Amino acid sequence: MTQAIGTRSEWEAARRSLLEREKELTRASDALAQERLALPWVPVETEYTFATEDGPKTLAELFDGRSQLIVYHFMFGPDWEEGCPSCSSLGDHIDIPRVHLEHHDVTWVAVSRAPLEKLLAYRSRMGWSFPWASSLESDFNFDFKVSSTAERPLQEYNFRALTDEQRANGPGELPGASMFVLRDGVVYHTYSAYARGLDATWGMFQWLDRAPLGRNEADGFWIRRHDQYEGAIA
């Protein structure tokens, strides 16, 4: 795309016009947020158990005394040696905001199928502190449609049936986030988002969308684990 070059007055006129569109988007986003809150709550009837650094925990125990729970489905398969680079960049965004979430009655937890010792070693390498639980011994990842194995192939992702070509990609892990509420001792599933439905939670993308060249992804996948960029300090 050839970039337009203009005068200050031309820029201000175009910017004012764009501002109206941005305000429309903000109002639409506010309305969508209310629609999310209006989704029906579904009781979670399966008794999932997770391995955590504090011992085995149920889904209800992952709330850690709060009434709301955000689970980030972090892509880290049982036989992987590192977490997904994209999920890792999202992980870089959460430790400081997590303080504010916890003081607003929301617990944030990453859940992956890798064994706990791998998760904690990788967390230490990345310098994170958020809670991370392993769902290796449960059906949690399969039930929330983010994991696929040869024995349990994924048939649907992001609320759409997978095509034959997508299924041919074989076993693997996919990103997502699921929300839960604990009310009168019952855990309810309230919301899940997958794929680009996570973009708004990724502060890096919000800044890039406002940078002069945007996400600038013409050359393909560019995200690296933060200790693998050129010049990174290990």
N, C-alpha and C positions, 0 to 999 in steps of 0.2 A: 504494500500500500504506500502510495506517495503521500508524504506528510504535508499538510497545508501550512503555509507560512502567512501570517497576517499581522495587522496592526493591533495595538492595544485595544482600541475601540471595537474592532471586529471580534477580538478574543472575548471582551466583556459581554458583548451581545450574545455570542454563542454560549458563553458560560451561564448567563442568566436563563437562556432557553433550556440548557441542560439541567440547571437547578430545579426547574419545574418538573422535569422527568424524574429527577432523583427524589423529589418530595413525593411524587406519585408512588415510586417504588417503596419509600419508607412507610407510607400509609398502607400500601398493600401488604408489606411485611408485618406491620402491626396487626392487620386484620387476620393474616395467616397465623400469627402467634395465638390469637384468640381461638381460632379453629383447632389448633393443636390442643389447646387446653380443654376443648369441648369433646375430644375423642373419648369413646367409652373406655373404661378401665377393664382389663381382663385379668381375673384371678390367675396367678401362677400356681398350678396344681402339682407340678413336679418338684420333688425335694432335691434340688441340686446341692452338691457339696463341692467346695473349692479348696485347694491347697493354698494356704497363705503363710506369711512369715510368722504369724501368731497361731499357727495350727489350723486344722480343718474348720471351715466355716460354711454355713448355709447361705443361701441368697439373702435371707432376712438379716443374718449377722453381718453381711457386707455393708449394711446401712450404717453400722458403727454408731448407733444411738440416734441417728437422724431419721427424718420421715421420707426423704427423697434420695434416690440413688441414680447416678449416671454411670453406666457401664460402657467403656470404650472397648470395642472388639479389636484389640491390637493384633496385627498380623505377625504371628511368631509361631510357626509350626513345630511339632514335637521333635523333628529331626533337623531343624534349622540351628545355625550357630549364632545368628544375629537377627534382630528384629527388622521388620520392613523399613526401608529408608523413609518412605512417606509417613508411615505411622510414627517413626522416630522424630520427624520434624514436628508433627502434631504434639508428641510428648514434650518437646522443648517448650511448648506454649502453656503448659498446664500448671506447673508447680506454684507459681505466684498467684494466678487467678484462683487456684484451689483453696487458698486461705479465705478468700471472699465467699466462695461457694459454701464452704463449711460453716461460716458464720451466718449463712442464709439458709441453713437447714438442708443442705445438699451435699452428699458424699460423692466423690468422683473416684472410680476404680478402673484400672485397666485389667482386662481378662484375656488370656491367651491359652492355647493348647500346649505350649511348650512346658516342660517340667519346671517346677518352681525354682530349682537351683539355677537353671539357665536364665530365667527371667530376672532373678535378683542379681546375678553376675552382670548381666547386660545393663540393668538399671544403675548399678554402681559405676560401670564404665561410662555411661552417659551423664552421670552426675545428677540423676533425678532422685526424688524422694516420695513420689506418689505411690499409693498402695497398688500392688500388682498381684493378681491371683491366677492360679493355674486351674483350668477347667479340664485338664487331661483325662480325669477319671469320671467325667460326667458327660451328659448329652447336651449341655448348655449351648455350645457353639453350633451344633447341628440343628437344634431346635430353633435358634435365632438366625439360622441360614447364613452363616459366615464361614463355615468349614466344609470341605469336601474330601472324601477319601474314596479309594477304589471300591471299598465295601459299602460306603454310604455317599454315593454321588449326589451333588447338589442339583436340584431340579429347578430352583427358583432363586433369583437374587434381585434385590431392590423391587420386590413386589411384581416381578415379571418372570415368566417362564424363560429358562435359558434355551438358546438355540442349540442345534446339534453341534455347530462350530464351537460355541462357548463350552458346551459339555465336553468336547473333544480335548479341551485344554487340560482336562484331568484334575487330579487331586490338588488341593491348595487351600489358601486362606484368603479371605476378603475382608475389607474394612467395614465398620459400621459403628453405631452407637445406639444403645437401648436405654430407655428411662423406666424407672419403677417408683412406686410409692408404697409405703407401709402404713396401713390403716387398720387399727383394731386387731393387730396380729396377723393380718393377711397381706401378702405381697401382691400387688397388681402391676401388670405391664401396661404402660400408658402410651409409649411412642418408640419408634425406631426409625433411623435414617441410615442410608447407605450411599456409597459412591459420592457423587457431587452434592448429595444432600448434607454432606459434612463440611462443605466449603466455608459456610458462614462461621463455623467454629474454629477456623484456621486463621489466626490473625495475620500470618504471613501473606496469605492470598488477598486479604482485604487491603493491605498496604500496597501489594504489587498491582492490584486493580486500579490504584490511584497514581502509580508511578508512570513516568513518561512513556515507557515501552510496554506497560502492562505485564502480563505473565511471561510474555516473550518466550514461548515454548516451542518455537518453530524447529529448533534443533533436537527436539525430543525430551526424554526424561532427564531432568537436570538435578533433582534433589539428591543430596548425599547426607549420610549421617554426619552430625556436626563435627565429629573428629576426623572425617575423611575428606573434607575440603582441602584444596591445596593451601598450604600455609597454616593449617589448623594445629593447635597445640594439643598434643595427646594428654 
